[in-house]
Amino acid sequence: MKSTSFPKQKINILLLENISNSALEEFEKAGYATIKRMSGALEEDELIKQIKDVHLVGIRSKTQITRKVLEKAPKLLAVGCFCIGTNQVDKKAATELGIAVFNAPYSNTRSVAELVIGLMIMLIRKVPDKNKSAHEGIWLKDAKGCYEMRGKTLGIIGYGNIGSQVSVLAEAFGMKVVFYDVERKLPVGNAHPVAKLNELLKQADIVTLHVPSDKGTRNMINATTLAQMKKSSILINYSRGDVVDLQALKKYLDKGHLSGAAIDVFPEEPEKNGASFSTCLQGTSNVMLTPHIGGSTEEAQFNIGIDVAEKMIQYLETGSSYGSHTVPEISLRLLENTHRILHIHKNIPGVLGEINTKLSSKNINISGQYLKTNEQIGYVVLDVDSKVSKDALSLLKEVKGTIKARVLF
């Protein structure tokens, strides 16, 4: 592996929110030693103080990387979200500033899928109520309203990595699986796609949500859609906190239209462990409430640590932006006897032509060139003879629309 243009001992890495030791080990194995770890999330003002000289920052779901934070971090090259989502980062600002944002969208898939299956069993057998009674000293042995999963229909809303994994596990229990997704997805096993959401809701005994948070999913489960659900069905939401109207859900649970629910994510969640928490569903019969732990297993955190750290290291050392949500994705091989220059610029006409013109005017030959753009920025990777890389970098910094430019050795 070629070394970076920055001496590794001068690369400052900040890891917040108890990120797994696997990430730390990955950075140390790659030769990075200036790593600061902090146990919790930071408020904006404190984060600005901590991040001003940082090159790589790692967070989980609580830390908010705002535009103000990013603008106060002139050395920042990449943000690693050691979790599934990236909503906690102002990606528009990160894109404009040429800062890569990485996450681990698949590393906790199995953890979430297994827990969802477990919740289905608990709810269809009314275990929450029986557990509560046993703790209160009441013997509540009753088969009424308790069923096997075998032969029941599971409706999966959002048939991505987690949804499809749940599908496989559910079929192993002998369930019939139907799914709805806004994009066409290839069914796994014997799962059957449905064209409309209401078709799924009308036939599913259990409905589980695995969708992102966006304009199309916010409050998608509301009074109207809850009314379309099958009588005595069960709802599980281990996706995002704003996709279910909890007040409407409570209403339909209280009147018996739904027989149970499991909720792991909420519109507003506490910032730290031990903080007070309130939801309208507390005390509701046959409802499981958990504190956003869908992917919280040792295995998931270990895998997330390796996944995100490796993406950040590759971006720093080779320029590969594979998995980035901001800098356009480029994955490429290294060439011998060359230096690699990374150039991030505003996506305006003529940039690539100006780059080539400036370099050719100084007789600088380009051994390899890669370009990809999104709506806002472009990302060019150039391999040039190592003897002229400093001259090339100086020329590239003069290109109109340049946001960031650096050399890799």
C-alpha positions, 0 to 999 in steps of 0.5 A: 500500500502506498502511503498518503501525502499526509504522514500517518502520525499527523492524521487526526481521527476522532471517534465518538459514541463508543464506536466498536474497538474493531474500528480502532484496531482497523485504523491502528493496523493501517498505521494510524495512531493519533486517535481520540475516543470519546464515549458519548455524543457532543453538542454542536459547540463542543463538537466544533471545538473537538473537530477543528483539526480532525481529518476523519470523524466517526459517529453513531446515530446521536451526534449531529454533524450540521453545516456549521460543524462542517464549515468549522472543520477545514481539515475534515476529509470524511465522516464515518457513520458507524450505523445504518443511517446517515440522517444525522449528517447534513449531506448537502453541506458535506457534498458542497464542501467535498467531504465524503460520508460513509456508513454501514448499511448492511452490517447489522442486517442479521441482528435486526432480522433475528429480533423481528422474528423473535418479536413476532413469536412473542406477540402472536403468543401474547407473551408481553401480557403474560410476562407482566402478569407473572411479574405481578404474581398473577398466573395467566395461563390462557390459549385464547388469541394465541397462535402459531406462526406457521400458516400465517401471512407476513407482510413486509413493507420495504424489501431491501437487505433487512426485509428480504432477510426477514422473509427468508427466516419467516418462510423457515417457520412455514409462513406465507410472505408478501411484500411491498416496495416502491421499487421492483425487487426480485423475490427471495424464496416463495415471497410474493410481491404486491402492487399496492400497500393496501393489498398487503395490509388487508391480507397480512397477519403480521406487518413489519416495516423496513423502510427509510425515512423520507417524504414518501414514508413519513406517517405512512402507517396512519389512521387510514392505513391502520384501518386497512389492516386485517382484524387482530393483526400485529404491527412491527416497526424496527425501521425509522421513528417517523413512519408510524403515527403512534397516536393513531396506532394506540387508538387501533390497539385500544379498540382491538383492531390490532392485537399487538405491536412492537416499536423500537424507533420513535419520533423523538428519542433521548440523547443518552442512556438513562434519560427519561423517555415517554411515549403514548404506547406505554402501558398498552396491552401486548406492546413491546417497546425497545430503545432503538436496539434493532441492530445492537448486537456485539456482532453487528457493532464489530462488523460495522466498525470494520466496514466503515473504518475500511471505507475511510482508510481506502478513501484516505489512501487510494481515493476510492470513494466506494460507499460514499453518500456525498463524493461520487463513487469511484473504485480504482486500482493503484498504478506503479510509479505514479502519484495520485491526485484527487480533485473535487470540484463544483459540477460546472461545464468545462472543468475536465477540459480545463484540467487536461489543458492545464496539465498538457500545457506543462507537458504533464502526461496523465497515466490514468484518469477517472471522473464521476459527478453527481448533481452538485460536485465532480470527483476526478482522480488522476495518476501522473508521473511522481516527478511532476505531481507537485506541479500538477497539484498546483495547476489543479488548484487553479481550476475554476470551481475547485473545492478540494485537491490533494496528492496521494503518494 
